[in-house]
Amino acid sequence: MPFILALIFLFLLNISSCVRETPMQTPRKVKRMPAEKFFEIKKAKLDKFALQAMKEEEIDMWLILTREYAVDPLAKDFSADKAVAKTALIFINEDTSLKKIAICASYDTDPLQKSGIYDTIISYKKEGLAPHLKKIVEERKPKKIAVNISSDSPLADGLTASMFDYLKNTLGEKYTSRFVSSENIVIAYRSRLLPEEIEIMKEAVKITEEIISKALSPEVIIPGKTTEKDVANFIKKLMKSYDVEPSWEAESCPSVNAGITRGHSEPSDYVIQRGDLVTIDFGINLSGYCTDIQRTAYILRKDETEPPDFIKKMWETNVKAIESAFGKIKPGATGFEVDSASRTIITSAGYEEYPHAAGHVIGYSTHEIGPILGPNWKDRYGKKVFYRLLPNQVYALEPSVYLFSKERNGYLRIGIEEDVLVTETGAEFLSTPQKDLILIK
């Protein structure tokens, strides 16, 4: 009988989950941004960063139009994302202060009032928005009016073609000829963070690293049994225990990639094997602030105590590329300069150049508006690689090393991604740089 019971136990153990069950300890208390601070933060950033950008570019007025089903990407920031009828948000440069005016339908006023952002809220009924907007513009006589039109930055490209025509009919050629892109205002406002926002980013980075560290472990990954989806599901359980959301679409956050790289993709049923590189690309959304971190592990073969030399060379090259790029990050540097530093390290080591940028701004979204740390690929990145880095921006820095494997008929990839804060004089790692390749036996 004991022998039969032992067989039954082994059978049940074999069909259980391929991910070893580890105690789910209750995570430490998480620092969060109180929800009531959302619009307080937005107003402070308008007064500090948006006004500064408008003064530097000698822009007198910034005008945003939004409406139901054609919502401007910035409407949520200014409590206008639920507006049904046409709504105008007007920010006026008064040199020492920024005057904030909203014009909306009478039934759309409540959220705008509750936000506390606006000095004046004008509601309209049957007369519509046009006469109120025209009056304000004609009284102010702005020489330069910024509107949300941008060829390179979607977040600053919210003015639709029909709303542009509406403005032209309302204000006439005299004022529409004074339109300029609001792109630099939006970059300054959205991508630069206040000290309290940076503190939340630091907390979010810590949580992200804690989760990835637990996932890339022998307690979770069992070679020959554990699938990419198993690892992803483990991470999702941890996210629930921390009560955080994914940085991007839940289907591909986390992205777990074993063996041949697939780029941005959902975790698959592929069973992780010995000799595989396993990369986790993952971020969380904590109180509206997003992280983006990658870590790589190598699954040792049974007779190995360390990775093969070609894997070690890939790893060492990527670490040097991160360090070289980090050394270039400072206010006033261009994204092109940062990318060139890492790209040169990788190509000089004999590898193909990575087919993407070395990094991007993160903050309210995983791909936030601002400079791209990338090469001069005009059709892909436009002018964004030549934008200059600003203090209090946070970047995800992610140069990668690719090597084509004839044996596997695809590319192996080392992926390291660090979150970096631009300071007043240089840069600071918010994440703890991965210096050593994680080894799983």
DRENDO-1510 file (C-alpha; in Angstrom, 1 decimal, always signed):
<recs>
REC; n; res; u; v; w
REC; 1; MET; +0.0; +0.0; +0.0 .
REC; 2; PRO; +2.7; +2.6; +0.8 .
REC; 3; PHE; +4.3; +1.9; -2.6 .
REC; 4; ILE; +0.9; +2.6; -4.4 .
REC; 5; LEU; +0.4; +5.8; -2.4 .
REC; 6; ALA; +3.9; +6.9; -3.4 .
REC; 7; LEU; +3.1; +6.3; -7.1 .
REC; 8; ILE; -0.1; +8.3; -6.8 .
REC; 9; PHE; +1.8; +11.2; -5.2 .
REC; 10; LEU; +4.4; +11.2; -7.9 .
REC; 11; PHE; +1.7; +11.2; -10.6 .
REC; 12; LEU; -0.1; +14.1; -9.1 .
REC; 13; LEU; +3.1; +16.0; -8.6 .
REC; 14; ASN; +4.0; +15.5; -12.3 .
REC; 15; ILE; +0.7; +16.9; -13.6 .
REC; 16; SER; +0.8; +19.9; -11.3 .
REC; 17; SER; +1.8; +23.3; -12.5 .
REC; 18; CYS; +5.2; +23.6; -14.2 .
REC; 19; VAL; +6.0; +26.6; -12.1 .
REC; 20; ARG; +7.0; +25.7; -8.6 .
REC; 21; GLU; +4.7; +27.1; -6.1 .
REC; 22; THR; +6.5; +29.7; -3.9 .
REC; 23; PRO; +5.0; +31.3; -0.9 .
REC; 24; MET; +3.2; +34.6; -2.0 .
REC; 25; GLN; +4.4; +36.8; +0.8 .
REC; 26; THR; +2.3; +40.0; +1.3 .
REC; 27; PRO; +4.4; +42.7; -0.3 .
REC; 28; ARG; +5.6; +45.7; +1.7 .
REC; 29; LYS; +3.5; +48.8; +2.0 .
REC; 30; VAL; +3.6; +50.5; -1.4 .
REC; 31; LYS; +3.9; +54.3; -1.7 .
REC; 32; ARG; +1.2; +55.7; -3.9 .
REC; 33; MET; +0.1; +59.1; -5.2 .
REC; 34; PRO; -3.2; +60.1; -3.7 .
REC; 35; ALA; -5.9; +60.4; -6.5 .
REC; 36; GLU; -6.8; +63.9; -5.4 .
REC; 37; LYS; -3.4; +65.1; -6.3 .
REC; 38; PHE; -3.9; +64.3; -10.0 .
REC; 39; PHE; -5.1; +67.8; -11.1 .
REC; 40; GLU; -3.0; +69.6; -8.5 .
REC; 41; ILE; +0.1; +68.1; -10.1 .
REC; 42; LYS; -1.2; +69.0; -13.6 .
REC; 43; LYS; -1.9; +72.6; -12.6 .
REC; 44; ALA; +1.6; +72.9; -11.1 .
REC; 45; LYS; +3.2; +71.6; -14.2 .
REC; 46; LEU; +1.3; +74.0; -16.4 .
REC; 47; ASP; +2.5; +76.9; -14.3 .
REC; 48; LYS; +6.1; +75.7; -14.1 .
REC; 49; PHE; +6.9; +73.8; -17.3 .
REC; 50; ALA; +4.3; +74.8; -19.9 .
REC; 51; LEU; +4.6; +78.6; -19.2 .
REC; 52; GLN; +8.4; +78.4; -19.3 .
REC; 53; ALA; +8.2; +76.7; -22.7 .
REC; 54; MET; +5.7; +79.3; -24.0 .
REC; 55; LYS; +7.9; +82.1; -22.9 .
REC; 56; GLU; +11.0; +80.6; -24.5 .
REC; 57; GLU; +9.2; +80.3; -27.8 .
REC; 58; GLU; +7.4; +83.6; -27.4 .
REC; 59; ILE; +4.0; +81.9; -27.7 .
REC; 60; ASP; +1.1; +84.0; -26.4 .
REC; 61; MET; -1.6; +81.4; -26.4 .
REC; 62; TRP; -2.0; +77.6; -26.4 .
REC; 63; LEU; -5.3; +76.4; -27.7 .
REC; 64; ILE; -6.7; +72.8; -27.4 .
REC; 65; LEU; -9.9; +71.6; -29.0 .
REC; 66; THR; -11.6; +68.4; -28.0 .
REC; 67; ARG; -15.0; +66.7; -28.3 .
REC; 68; GLU; -16.7; +63.3; -28.0 .
REC; 69; TYR; -15.1; +60.5; -30.1 .
REC; 70; ALA; -12.3; +62.8; -31.2 .
REC; 71; VAL; -10.7; +63.3; -27.8 .
REC; 72; ASP; -7.4; +65.1; -27.8 .
REC; 73; PRO; -4.7; +63.0; -26.2 .
REC; 74; LEU; -4.1; +65.7; -23.5 .
REC; 75; ALA; -7.8; +66.1; -22.6 .
REC; 76; LYS; -7.6; +63.8; -19.6 .
REC; 77; ASP; -4.8; +65.8; -18.2 .
REC; 78; PHE; -7.1; +68.8; -18.1 .
REC; 79; SER; -10.3; +67.1; -17.1 .
REC; 80; ALA; -11.9; +67.5; -20.6 .
REC; 81; ASP; -11.8; +63.8; -21.7 .
REC; 82; LYS; -15.5; +63.3; -20.8 .
REC; 83; ALA; -16.7; +66.4; -22.7 .
REC; 84; VAL; -19.5; +65.6; -25.2 .
REC; 85; ALA; -19.7; +68.8; -27.1 .
REC; 86; LYS; -16.9; +70.9; -28.6 .
REC; 87; THR; -14.6; +72.2; -25.8 .
REC; 88; ALA; -11.8; +74.7; -26.0 .
REC; 89; LEU; -9.0; +74.9; -23.4 .
REC; 90; ILE; -7.1; +78.1; -23.6 .
REC; 91; PHE; -3.8; +78.8; -21.9 .
REC; 92; ILE; -2.6; +82.4; -22.1 .
REC; 93; ASN; +1.0; +83.5; -21.4 .
REC; 94; GLU; +0.8; +86.5; -19.1 .
REC; 95; ASP; +4.6; +86.6; -18.6 .
REC; 96; THR; +4.6; +85.9; -14.8 .
REC; 97; SER; +1.6; +83.6; -14.8 .
REC; 98; LEU; -0.5; +81.3; -17.0 .
REC; 99; LYS; -4.2; +82.2; -17.4 .
REC; 100; LYS; -6.3; +79.1; -17.9 .
REC; 101; ILE; -9.7; +79.3; -19.5 .
REC; 102; ALA; -12.2; +76.6; -20.5 .
REC; 103; ILE; -15.1; +77.0; -22.9 .
REC; 104; CYS; -17.6; +74.1; -22.9 .
REC; 105; ALA; -21.3; +73.2; -23.3 .
REC; 106; SER; -23.4; +73.9; -20.2 .
REC; 107; TYR; -23.7; +70.2; -19.4 .
REC; 108; ASP; -19.9; +69.7; -19.5 .
REC; 109; THR; -18.9; +72.2; -16.9 .
REC; 110; ASP; -18.9; +70.0; -13.7 .
REC; 111; PRO; -15.6; +68.0; -14.3 .
REC; 112; LEU; -13.8; +71.2; -15.3 .
REC; 113; GLN; -14.9; +73.0; -12.2 .
REC; 114; LYS; -13.9; +70.1; -9.9 .
REC; 115; SER; -10.4; +69.9; -11.4 .
REC; 116; GLY; -9.5; +73.3; -9.9 .
REC; 117; ILE; -7.3; +74.0; -13.0 .
REC; 118; TYR; -9.2; +76.9; -14.6 .
REC; 119; ASP; -9.3; +80.5; -13.6 .
REC; 120; THR; -12.5; +81.0; -15.8 .
REC; 121; ILE; -15.0; +78.5; -17.2 .
REC; 122; ILE; -17.4; +79.8; -19.8 .
REC; 123; SER; -20.4; +77.7; -20.6 .
REC; 124; TYR; -22.4; +78.0; -23.8 .
REC; 125; LYS; -25.9; +76.9; -24.9 .
REC; 126; LYS; -27.5; +77.5; -28.3 .
REC; 127; GLU; -24.9; +80.1; -29.4 .
REC; 128; GLY; -22.2; +77.5; -29.4 .
REC; 129; LEU; -18.5; +77.8; -28.7 .
REC; 130; ALA; -17.4; +80.0; -31.6 .
REC; 131; PRO; -18.5; +83.5; -30.4 .
REC; 132; HIS; -16.8; +83.0; -27.0 .
REC; 133; LEU; -13.6; +81.7; -28.5 .
REC; 134; LYS; -13.5; +84.5; -31.1 .
REC; 135; LYS; -14.0; +87.1; -28.5 .
REC; 136; ILE; -11.1; +85.9; -26.3 .
REC; 137; VAL; -8.7; +85.7; -29.2 .
REC; 138; GLU; -9.6; +89.1; -30.6 .
REC; 139; GLU; -9.3; +90.7; -27.1 .
REC; 140; ARG; -5.9; +89.1; -26.6 .
REC; 141; LYS; -4.6; +89.6; -30.1 .
REC; 142; PRO; -2.0; +86.8; -29.8 .
REC; 143; LYS; +1.0; +86.9; -32.2 .
REC; 144; LYS; +1.7; +83.2; -31.9 .
REC; 145; ILE; -0.9; +80.6; -31.1 .
REC; 146; ALA; +0.2; +77.0; -30.4 .
REC; 147; VAL; -2.2; +74.2; -31.5 .
REC; 148; ASN; -1.8; +70.5; -31.2 .
REC; 149; ILE; -0.4; +69.7; -34.6 .
REC; 150; SER; +2.8; +67.6; -34.9 .
REC; 151; SER; +4.3; +65.4; -37.6 .
REC; 152; ASP; +6.5; +63.5; -35.2 .
REC; 153; SER; +4.7; +63.3; -31.8 .
REC; 154; PRO; +1.2; +61.8; -31.6 .
REC; 155; LEU; +0.6; +63.3; -28.1 .
REC; 156; ALA; +0.9; +66.8; -29.6 .
REC; 157; ASP; -1.2; +66.0; -32.7 .
REC; 158; GLY; -4.7; +66.0; -31.3 .
REC; 159; LEU; -6.2; +68.7; -33.5 .
REC; 160; THR; -8.3; +66.9; -36.2 .
REC; 161; ALA; -8.7; +68.2; -39.8 .
REC; 162; SER; -12.3; +69.2; -39.2 .
REC; 163; MET; -11.5; +71.1; -36.0 .
REC; 164; PHE; -8.7; +72.9; -37.8 .
REC; 165; ASP; -11.3; +74.0; -40.4 .
REC; 166; TYR; -13.6; +75.0; -37.6 .
REC; 167; LEU; -10.9; +77.2; -36.1 .
REC; 168; LYS; -10.2; +78.7; -39.5 .
REC; 169; ASN; -13.9; +79.6; -40.0 .
REC; 170; THR; -14.2; +80.9; -36.5 .
REC; 171; LEU; -11.0; +83.0; -36.2 .
REC; 172; GLY; -10.3; +83.8; -39.8 .
REC; 173; GLU; -7.0; +83.7; -41.8 .
REC; 174; LYS; -5.6; +86.6; -39.6 .
REC; 175; TYR; -5.2; +84.3; -36.6 .
REC; 176; THR; -4.9; +80.8; -38.1 .
REC; 177; SER; -1.9; +82.1; -40.0 .
REC; 178; ARG; -0.3; +82.6; -36.6 .
REC; 179; PHE; -0.7; +78.9; -35.7 .
REC; 180; VAL; +2.5; +77.0; -34.6 .
REC; 181; SER; +3.0; +73.5; -33.3 .
REC; 182; SER; +2.5; +73.0; -29.5 .
REC; 183; GLU; +5.0; +70.1; -29.6 .
REC; 184; ASN; +7.7; +71.7; -27.4 .
REC; 185; ILE; +5.1; +72.9; -24.9 .
REC; 186; VAL; +3.7; +69.4; -24.6 .
REC; 187; ILE; +7.1; +67.9; -24.3 .
REC; 188; ALA; +8.0; +70.3; -21.5 .
REC; 189; TYR; +4.7; +69.8; -19.7 .
REC; 190; ARG; +4.3; +66.0; -20.1 .
REC; 191; SER; +7.9; +64.6; -20.0 .
REC; 192; ARG; +9.4; +66.7; -17.1 .
REC; 193; LEU; +8.4; +65.4; -13.7 .
REC; 194; LEU; +8.0; +67.2; -10.4 .
REC; 195; PRO; +9.9; +65.9; -7.3 .
REC; 196; GLU; +6.9; +64.1; -5.9 .
REC; 197; GLU; +6.3; +62.4; -9.3 .
REC; 198; ILE; +9.9; +61.3; -9.4 .
REC; 199; GLU; +9.5; +59.7; -5.9 .
REC; 200; ILE; +6.5; +57.6; -7.3 .
REC; 201; MET; +8.6; +56.6; -10.3 .
REC; 202; LYS; +11.4; +55.4; -7.9 .
REC; 203; GLU; +8.9; +53.3; -6.0 .
REC; 204; ALA; +7.4; +51.9; -9.2 .
REC; 205; VAL; +10.9; +50.9; -10.4 .
REC; 206; LYS; +11.6; +49.1; -7.2 .
REC; 207; ILE; +8.4; +47.1; -7.5 .
REC; 208; THR; +9.2; +46.3; -11.1 .
REC; 209; GLU; +12.6; +45.0; -10.2 .
REC; 210; GLU; +11.3; +43.0; -7.3 .
REC; 211; ILE; +8.8; +41.2; -9.5 .
REC; 212; ILE; +11.2; +40.4; -12.3 .
REC; 213; SER; +13.8; +39.2; -9.8 .
REC; 214; LYS; +11.3; +36.7; -8.4 .
REC; 215; ALA; +10.3; +35.5; -11.8 .
REC; 216; LEU; +13.8; +34.9; -13.2 .
REC; 217; SER; +14.6; +32.3; -10.5 .
REC; 218; PRO; +15.0; +28.5; -10.3 .
REC; 219; GLU; +11.9; +28.5; -8.1 .
REC; 220; VAL; +9.8; +29.6; -11.0 .
REC; 221; ILE; +11.7; +28.4; -14.2 .
REC; 222; ILE; +12.1; +24.7; -14.5 .
REC; 223; PRO; +14.0; +23.8; -17.7 .
REC; 224; GLY; +12.0; +21.5; -19.9 .
REC; 225; LYS; +8.7; +22.2; -18.1 .
REC; 226; THR; +8.0; +25.9; -17.6 .
REC; 227; THR; +6.5; +27.8; -20.5 .
REC; 228; GLU; +6.7; +31.5; -21.3 .
REC; 229; LYS; +3.1; +31.8; -20.3 .
REC; 230; ASP; +3.8; +30.2; -16.9 .
REC; 231; VAL; +6.4; +32.9; -16.2 .
REC; 232; ALA; +4.0; +35.6; -17.3 .
REC; 233; ASN; +1.2; +34.2; -15.2 .
REC; 234; PHE; +3.5; +34.2; -12.2 .
REC; 235; ILE; +4.3; +37.8; -12.8 .
REC; 236; LYS; +0.6; +38.7; -13.1 .
REC; 237; LYS; -0.2; +37.1; -9.8 .
REC; 238; LEU; +2.5; +39.2; -8.2 .
REC; 239; MET; +1.1; +42.3; -9.8 .
REC; 240; LYS; -2.2; +41.6; -8.2 .
REC; 241; SER; -0.6; +41.1; -4.8 .
REC; 242; TYR; +1.1; +44.6; -5.2 .
REC; 243; ASP; -2.2; +46.0; -6.5 .
REC; 244; VAL; -0.5; +47.5; -9.6 .
REC; 245; GLU; -1.5; +47.6; -13.3 .
REC; 246; PRO; +0.7; +46.8; -16.4 .
REC; 247; SER; +2.5; +49.6; -18.1 .
REC; 248; TRP; +1.1; +48.7; -21.5 .
REC; 249; GLU; -1.4; +46.2; -22.9 .
REC; 250; ALA; -1.9; +43.3; -20.5 .
REC; 251; GLU; -1.6; +40.7; -23.3 .
REC; 252; SER; +2.1; +41.5; -23.8 .
REC; 253; CYS; +3.0; +42.9; -20.4 .
REC; 254; PRO; +5.0; +41.1; -19.4 .
REC; 255; SER; +6.7; +40.1; -22.6 .
REC; 256; VAL; +8.6; +36.8; -21.9 .
REC; 257; ASN; +10.9; +35.7; -24.7 .
REC; 258; ALA; +12.9; +32.5; -24.5 .
REC; 259; GLY; +15.2; +31.2; -27.3 .
REC; 260; ILE; +14.8; +33.0; -30.6 .
REC; 261; THR; +13.8; +36.6; -30.1 .
REC; 262; ARG; +10.3; +37.7; -31.4 .
REC; 263; GLY; +10.5; +41.4; -30.6 .
REC; 264; HIS; +7.3; +42.8; -29.1 .
REC; 265; SER; +5.1; +39.8; -28.6 .
REC; 266; GLU; +2.8; +38.0; -26.2 .
REC; 267; PRO; +4.2; +35.1; -24.1 .
REC; 268; SER; +3.8; +31.8; -25.9 .
REC; 269; ASP; +3.5; +28.1; -25.0 .
REC; 270; TYR; +7.1; +27.6; -25.8 .
REC; 271; VAL; +8.8; +25.4; -23.1 .
REC; 272; ILE; +12.0; +27.0; -21.8 .
REC; 273; GLN; +15.0; +24.8; -22.5 .
REC; 274; ARG; +18.5; +24.5; -21.2 .
REC; 275; GLY; +20.8; +26.7; -23.3 .
REC; 276; ASP; +18.0; +29.4; -23.8 .
REC; 277; LEU; +18.3; +33.1; -23.2 .
REC; 278; VAL; +15.2; +34.3; -21.4 .
REC; 279; THR; +14.3; +38.0; -21.5 .
REC; 280; ILE; +11.5; +39.7; -19.6 .
REC; 281; ASP; +10.4; +43.1; -20.8 .
REC; 282; PHE; +8.0; +44.4; -18.2 .
REC; 283; GLY; +6.7; +47.5; -16.5 .
REC; 284; ILE; +4.0; +48.5; -14.0 .
REC; 285; ASN; +1.7; +51.5; -13.8 .
REC; 286; LEU; +1.7; +52.9; -10.2 .
REC; 287; SER; -0.6; +55.8; -9.6 .
REC; 288; GLY; -0.5; +56.7; -13.3 .
REC; 289; TYR; +3.3; +56.5; -13.7 .
REC; 290; CYS; +4.8; +53.8; -15.9 .
REC; 291; THR; +8.1; +51.9; -15.8 .
REC; 292; ASP; +9.8; +49.8; -18.5 .
REC; 293; ILE; +12.6; +47.4; -17.5 .
REC; 294; GLN; +14.2; +44.4; -19.2 .
REC; 295; ARG; +16.3; +41.7; -17.6 .
REC; 296; THR; +17.9; +38.6; -19.2 .
REC; 297; ALA; +18.8; +35.2; -17.8 .
REC; 298; TYR; +20.6; +32.2; -19.2 .
REC; 299; ILE; +19.5; +28.7; -18.6 .
REC; 300; LEU; +22.6; +26.6; -17.9 .
REC; 301; ARG; +23.0; +23.3; -19.7 .
REC; 302; LYS; +23.5; +20.3; -17.3 .
REC; 303; ASP; +27.2; +20.2; -17.9 .
REC; 304; GLU; +27.7; +24.0; -17.6 .
REC; 305; THR; +28.6; +26.2; -14.7 .
REC; 306; GLU; +28.8; +29.4; -16.8 .
REC; 307; PRO; +27.5; +30.5; -20.2 .
REC; 308; PRO; +29.3; +29.8; -23.4 .
REC; 309; ASP; +31.9; +32.4; -24.5 .
REC; 310; PHE; +29.8; +33.8; -27.3 .
REC; 311; ILE; +27.0; +34.5; -24.8 .
REC; 312; LYS; +29.4; +36.1; -22.3 .
REC; 313; LYS; +30.7; +38.3; -25.1 .
REC; 314; MET; +27.2; +39.4; -26.1 .
REC; 315; TRP; +26.5; +40.2; -22.4 .
REC; 316; GLU; +29.6; +42.2; -21.8 .
REC; 317; THR; +29.1; +44.2; -25.0 .
REC; 318; ASN; +25.6; +45.1; -23.9 .
REC; 319; VAL; +26.7; +46.2; -20.5 .
REC; 320; LYS; +29.3; +48.4; -22.0 .
REC; 321; ALA; +26.7; +49.8; -24.4 .
REC; 322; ILE; +24.4; +50.8; -21.5 .
REC; 323; GLU; +27.3; +52.4; -19.7 .
REC; 324; SER; +28.5; +54.3; -22.7 .
REC; 325; ALA; +25.0; +55.7; -23.4 .
REC; 326; PHE; +24.4; +56.5; -19.8 .
REC; 327; GLY; +27.6; +58.6; -19.8 .
REC; 328; LYS; +26.1; +60.8; -22.6 .
REC; 329; ILE; +22.8; +61.5; -20.8 .
REC; 330; LYS; +22.6; +65.1; -19.5 .
REC; 331; PRO; +20.5; +68.2; -20.2 .
REC; 332; GLY; +21.2; +69.6; -23.6 .
REC; 333; ALA; +22.4; +66.4; -25.1 .
REC; 334; THR; +20.5; +65.0; -28.1 .
REC; 335; GLY; +18.9; +61.6; -28.4 .
REC; 336; PHE; +21.1; +60.9; -31.4 .
REC; 337; GLU; +24.3; +61.5; -29.3 .
REC; 338; VAL; +23.1; +59.0; -26.6 .
REC; 339; ASP; +22.2; +56.4; -29.2 .
REC; 340; SER; +25.4; +56.8; -31.1 .
REC; 341; ALA; +27.5; +56.1; -28.0 .
REC; 342; SER; +25.8; +52.7; -27.4 .
REC; 343; ARG; +25.4; +51.8; -31.1 .
REC; 344; THR; +29.2; +52.3; -31.7 .
REC; 345; ILE; +30.1; +50.0; -28.9 .
REC; 346; ILE; +27.9; +47.2; -30.3 .
REC; 347; THR; +29.0; +47.5; -34.0 .
REC; 348; SER; +32.6; +47.9; -33.0 .
REC; 349; ALA; +32.3; +44.5; -31.3 .
REC; 350; GLY; +31.3; +43.0; -34.6 .
REC; 351; TYR; +27.5; +42.8; -34.1 .
REC; 352; GLU; +24.8; +44.1; -36.3 .
REC; 353; GLU; +23.3; +47.4; -35.1 .
REC; 354; TYR; +20.1; +46.9; -33.2 .
REC; 355; PRO; +17.0; +47.7; -35.3 .
REC; 356; HIS; +15.4; +50.2; -33.0 .
REC; 357; ALA; +16.2; +53.2; -30.8 .
REC; 358; ALA; +18.4; +53.0; -27.7 .
REC; 359; GLY; +15.6; +54.5; -25.6 .
REC; 360; HIS; +12.6; +56.6; -25.0 .
REC; 361; VAL; +10.9; +58.8; -22.4 .
REC; 362; ILE; +8.6; +57.1; -19.9 .
REC; 363; GLY; +6.2; +58.7; -17.4 .
REC; 364; TYR; +2.5; +58.9; -17.8 .
REC; 365; SER; +2.9; +56.3; -20.6 .
REC; 366; THR; +5.5; +53.8; -21.6 .
REC; 367; HIS; +6.3; +55.7; -24.8 .
REC; 368; GLU; +5.9; +59.3; -23.5 .
REC; 369; ILE; +6.4; +62.4; -25.7 .
REC; 370; GLY; +10.0; +63.7; -25.9 .
REC; 371; PRO; +13.3; +63.0; -27.5 .
REC; 372; ILE; +14.0; +59.5; -28.9 .
REC; 373; LEU; +17.4; +58.1; -28.1 .
REC; 374; GLY; +17.8; +56.9; -31.6 .
REC; 375; PRO; +19.7; +57.0; -34.9 .
REC; 376; ASN; +19.0; +59.4; -37.8 .
REC; 377; TRP; +16.3; +57.2; -39.5 .
REC; 378; LYS; +14.2; +60.1; -40.8 .
REC; 379; ASP; +11.1; +58.2; -41.9 .
REC; 380; ARG; +11.0; +56.3; -38.6 .
REC; 381; TYR; +11.9; +58.8; -36.0 .
REC; 382; GLY; +11.8; +62.2; -37.7 .
REC; 383; LYS; +13.3; +65.1; -35.9 .
REC; 384; LYS; +12.9; +63.5; -32.4 .
REC; 385; VAL; +16.4; +62.1; -32.3 .
REC; 386; PHE; +17.8; +65.7; -32.4 .
REC; 387; TYR; +15.6; +67.0; -29.6 .
REC; 388; ARG; +17.5; +68.0; -26.5 .
REC; 389; LEU; +17.2; +66.2; -23.2 .
REC; 390; LEU; +15.6; +68.2; -20.4 .
REC; 391; PRO; +16.1; +67.9; -16.6 .
REC; 392; ASN; +13.6; +65.7; -14.8 .
REC; 393; GLN; +12.8; +63.5; -17.7 .
REC; 394; VAL; +13.0; +59.7; -17.2 .
REC; 395; TYR; +14.2; +57.4; -20.0 .
REC; 396; ALA; +14.1; +53.7; -20.6 .
REC; 397; LEU; +17.6; +53.0; -21.9 .
REC; 398; GLU; +17.6; +49.8; -24.0 .
REC; 399; PRO; +20.3; +49.1; -26.5 .
REC; 400; SER; +20.4; +45.4; -27.4 .
REC; 401; VAL; +22.8; +42.9; -28.8 .
REC; 402; TYR; +21.6; +40.6; -31.6 .
REC; 403; LEU; +23.4; +37.5; -33.0 .
REC; 404; PHE; +22.0; +35.3; -35.8 .
REC; 405; SER; +22.0; +31.6; -34.9 .
REC; 406; LYS; +22.3; +29.3; -37.8 .
REC; 407; GLU; +21.5; +26.4; -35.5 .
REC; 408; ARG; +18.2; +27.9; -34.5 .
REC; 409; ASN; +17.6; +29.9; -37.7 .
REC; 410; GLY; +16.8; +33.1; -35.9 .
REC; 411; TYR; +18.3; +35.9; -33.8 .
REC; 412; LEU; +19.4; +35.4; -30.2 .
REC; 413; ARG; +19.1; +38.6; -28.2 .
REC; 414; ILE; +20.5; +40.1; -25.0 .
REC; 415; GLY; +18.1; +42.6; -23.6 .
REC; 416; ILE; +18.9; +45.0; -20.8 .
REC; 417; GLU; +16.7; +48.0; -20.1 .
REC; 418; GLU; +17.4; +50.5; -17.3 .
REC; 419; ASP; +15.3; +53.5; -16.2 .
REC; 420; VAL; +17.3; +56.7; -16.0 .
REC; 421; LEU; +16.5; +60.1; -14.6 .
REC; 422; VAL; +18.0; +63.2; -16.2 .
REC; 423; THR; +19.3; +65.5; -13.4 .
REC; 424; GLU; +20.3; +69.1; -13.6 .
REC; 425; THR; +23.9; +68.2; -14.4 .
REC; 426; GLY; +23.9; +64.6; -15.7 .
REC; 427; ALA; +22.0; +61.4; -15.0 .
REC; 428; GLU; +21.0; +59.0; -12.3 .
REC; 429; PHE; +19.9; +55.3; -12.5 .
REC; 430; LEU; +16.5; +54.8; -11.0 .
REC; 431; SER; +16.9; +51.1; -11.6 .
REC; 432; THR; +19.8; +49.0; -10.3 .
REC; 433; PRO; +21.8; +48.3; -13.4 .
REC; 434; GLN; +22.0; +44.6; -14.3 .
REC; 435; LYS; +25.8; +44.0; -14.4 .
REC; 436; ASP; +25.7; +40.2; -14.3 .
REC; 437; LEU; +23.8; +37.8; -16.5 .
REC; 438; ILE; +21.3; +35.9; -14.3 .
REC; 439; LEU; +22.1; +32.1; -14.4 .
REC; 440; ILE; +19.4; +29.5; -13.8 .
REC; 441; LYS; +20.4; +25.9; -13.2 .
</recs>
